[in-house]
Amino acid sequence: MAKDQVIGSLILVGAILVLGFYIWLIYAGLSWWAFFIVSTVAVFGVMGIIAWIGWTMATTPPPVPIESFEESISETSSSEEEQEEGSST
């Protein structure tokens, strides 16, 4: 069995166990705990995603302005033309 298949199998078994625990909480009369656990995981998940987006935006350098990009392309083109002219003579 490949490594990806083992990881996928573990995720599947884990999800089934969590689902079984959730169903047990509801039918054991502990629906308050079931609601608390699900809402807590949801809030932590959403806040984690928002924090990750903020971290990515804070640590990523800003893009090069289009004007600078066009200038660098024209400079590269002119230097390539000069090299071609120099090599043909």
N, C-alpha and C positions, 0 to 999 in steps of 0.2 A: 504494500500500500504506500502510495506517495505521501510526502510530508503534507501537501495541501489537503489530501483526503483525510489524513489523521486529524488535522486541525478542524476541518469541516465536520467530522464526526464528533469531536469534542464539543464544538459549538452546538451541534444538534442535540446532543445528550444534555448539555447544560441548559439549553432553552426548554427542553421537556421537563427537566427537574424543577426549574423555576416556575414553569406553568403549573406543575403539580402542586408545588408549595403554595402558590397563589390560590388555586382552587381549594386546597385544604384550609387555608385561612378563612375563606368565604364560608365554607360549609361547617367549619368548627365554631362559627359564631363570632369570629374575630374580624369581621368585615372592616372595622375601624382600622385595624393594623394593615389590612390589605390596601385600603385607600391611602393610608399614610405612606406605606412603602412605595406604591406606584407614583404618588404625587411627588415624593421626595426624589425618586430616581428621575422623573420627568424634569423637575426644576434643575437638578444637578446636570442633567444631560444638555438642556437648552443653555444654561449658563456656561457650561464647559465649551460648547460650540461657539457662543458669543465671545468668550475669552480667547479662544483659539483664533478667531477672525481678528480680534483686536490686536493680539500679539503679532500675527502675520502682517497686518497693516502697519504696525509700529516698527517692525524690524526690516521691512522690505524697502529698498531705496526707491526714490521717486523715478518715474520713467524719464527718458531723455526727451526734451521738447522737440516737436516736429521740425522747427526751424533748424535746430542744431543737427538733427538727423539728416535733413536735406543738404546742409552745408558739408557734413562729413562725407556724404555720398558724392557730391560734386568734387570735393577735394580728392577723394579716392579715384574718381574717374579721370581727373586731369593728371594725376600722378601716374596712372596706368598708361594713359596716352603718351606721356613723356617717355616712359620706359620703352614703349613699343617703338617710338620714333628713334630713340637712341640705339636700340638693338638692330634696327633695319639699316642703319648707315654704317 
